[in-house]
Amino acid sequence: MTRDLDYGIIWLHHLPPLRRAVTAQQQQQCTCWLTIQRLPTTSVLPLFRILVKRLNDTPSSSAAVCVWLRTLLNTHVSYLLSLPASTLSPILVSLHHTIDMRIANLKRLLNYQDDWSWLMSQANRVRGMRREADMLLASVVH
């Protein structure tokens, strides 16, 4: 298996940049899936805690952490549901709070994006009116 991955990495360097990025993402997902498949059940809860903490602490790495979280939850959901609520509840509350905060920030950013696009359209409109005025002035002068 590792030999196949080595050949995959060598092959990866010969791809154009866009394909390389897609393939690198697929390779990361494959690595994530293989790692979590081999994970002993005693390590599932500590990894879950670490991933939720990292998602909360470092927003810049949230895309990669979400891949790991989704894979962990899909793979080990039966084990996690068999845990007592007192063990799992604080982690899920923290995850829920983090997701709620991100969604609230996203809504604010989308509002700013709407305002920004409106401002840009107005600026383009004014720029177009100036061009028309300059062309009209140039035609009157000549």
Phi and psi in degrees as a GROMACS rama.xvg file:
@    title "Ramachandran Plot"
@    xaxis  label "Phi"
@    yaxis  label "Psi"
@TYPE xy
-66.4626  -31.3707  THR-2
-64.2841  -40.8243  ARG-3
-61.7746  -40.8155  ASP-4
-65.1135  -37.7964  LEU-5
-62.2034  -44.7669  ASP-6
-63.6646  -35.6298  TYR-7
-64.6281  -38.7185  GLY-8
-68.499  -41.1367  ILE-9
-62.716  -44.1172  ILE-10
-63.5725  -33.059  TRP-11
-60.9144  -34.9626  LEU-12
-72.1852  -14.8627  HIS-13
-95.3647  5.70887  HIS-14
-92.904  155.216  LEU-15
-63.6051  157.924  PRO-16
-55.607  -41.345  PRO-17
-66.2445  -47.2909  LEU-18
-63.3493  -35.82  ARG-19
-62.679  -40.7293  ARG-20
-65.4069  -43.2715  ALA-21
-64.3297  -43.9011  VAL-22
-67.4571  -36.8352  THR-23
-63.6964  -38.7994  ALA-24
-65.7319  -42.5505  GLN-25
-63.8308  -37.9153  GLN-26
-66.0954  -39.5592  GLN-27
-63.2414  -43.1156  GLN-28
-64.1979  -38.5336  GLN-29
-66.3462  -43.4226  CYS-30
-61.8513  -43.2274  THR-31
-60.7573  -48.8768  CYS-32
-62.6086  -45.2577  TRP-33
-63.5877  -40.6898  LEU-34
-64.5466  -46.0684  THR-35
-71.0246  -31.2435  ILE-36
-62.763  -37.1331  GLN-37
-84.8859  -5.46047  ARG-38
-68.4552  127.787  LEU-39
-69.5188  151.464  PRO-40
-61.9889  -25.1904  THR-41
-69.5455  -18.1292  THR-42
-99.2528  -4.84873  SER-43
-66.2132  -49.5404  VAL-44
-64.8822  -45.0372  LEU-45
-60.9854  -38.8576  PRO-46
-65.7031  -40.401  LEU-47
-59.6353  -44.5566  PHE-48
-60.7388  -45.4454  ARG-49
-62.6045  -44.4529  ILE-50
-64.5884  -41.9057  LEU-51
-65.618  -40.2536  VAL-52
-64.454  -42.9892  LYS-53
-65.8298  -38.7493  ARG-54
-62.2143  -38.6054  LEU-55
-72.8257  -39.771  ASN-56
-84.5199  -36.9686  ASP-57
-123.063  92.798  THR-58
-64.009  -24.9164  PRO-59
-67.7981  -24.2223  SER-60
-101.058  17.5305  SER-61
-65.6742  -31.4347  SER-62
-63.7928  -46.7202  ALA-63
-68.1929  -40.2026  ALA-64
-64.6157  -37.5042  VAL-65
-64.3409  -36.1906  CYS-66
-62.0139  -45.4461  VAL-67
-65.9985  -42.7785  TRP-68
-62.6047  -46.6598  LEU-69
-61.1418  -43.5801  ARG-70
-66.0975  -41.8724  THR-71
-62.6747  -45.3159  LEU-72
-67.15  -41.3594  LEU-73
-65.1409  -36.5459  ASN-74
-81.3925  -42.1682  THR-75
-114.743  27.7578  HIS-76
-63.568  -37.0901  VAL-77
-66.0838  -39.1593  SER-78
-66.7666  -44.2008  TYR-79
-62.9759  -37.2847  LEU-80
-72.519  -20.0883  LEU-81
-81.5584  -10.8192  SER-82
-74.199  153.099  LEU-83
-65.1097  150.226  PRO-84
-60.9558  -32.6749  ALA-85
-65.9929  -24.7017  SER-86
-83.6216  -44.1336  THR-87
-87.0128  -29.9831  LEU-88
-58.0634  -47.3363  SER-89
-61.1507  -34.9955  PRO-90
-69.1305  -44.0531  ILE-91
-67.3985  -35.2841  LEU-92
-64.3578  -43.2175  VAL-93
-63.2172  -42.76  SER-94
-63.3525  -43.4392  LEU-95
-62.4477  -43.951  HIS-96
-61.9901  -43.7432  HIS-97
-62.024  -44.9635  THR-98
-64.5656  -41.7976  ILE-99
-60.8751  -42.3561  ASP-100
-64.1856  -41.4284  MET-101
-64.8989  -39.7345  ARG-102
-66.2219  -40.7132  ILE-103
-63.297  -42.3502  ALA-104
-65.8597  -37.2709  ASN-105
-63.8005  -41.55  LEU-106
-62.0274  -41.5896  LYS-107
-64.2572  -42.0495  ARG-108
-64.6216  -38.2304  LEU-109
-65.5937  -35.9233  LEU-110
-64.1308  -42.5694  ASN-111
-63.5053  -36.0478  TYR-112
-64.3266  -40.7112  GLN-113
-61.8321  -44.9138  ASP-114
-62.3405  -42.2059  ASP-115
-64.4339  -43.2501  TRP-116
-66.0023  -35.2022  SER-117
-65.0346  -44.6663  TRP-118
-61.4477  -41.3073  LEU-119
-66.3237  -37.9289  MET-120
-65.8981  -38.2956  SER-121
-66.2276  -40.8596  GLN-122
-63.8081  -41.5881  ALA-123
-64.6665  -36.4448  ASN-124
-64.7994  -44.5245  ARG-125
-64.5734  -41.2204  VAL-126
-60.7498  -42.483  ARG-127
-64.7421  -39.2637  GLY-128
-65.5152  -37.821  MET-129
-64.9255  -42.2355  ARG-130
-60.6847  -44.6832  ARG-131
-61.6638  -41.6134  GLU-132
-65.5378  -40.6674  ALA-133
-64.3841  -41.068  ASP-134
-66.8327  -39.9409  MET-135
-64.364  -43.3447  LEU-136
-63.7065  -40.6409  LEU-137
-65.8005  -37.2659  ALA-138
-72.1417  -31.5561  SER-139
-72.7642  -39.1022  VAL-140
-68.0503  -38.2571  VAL-141
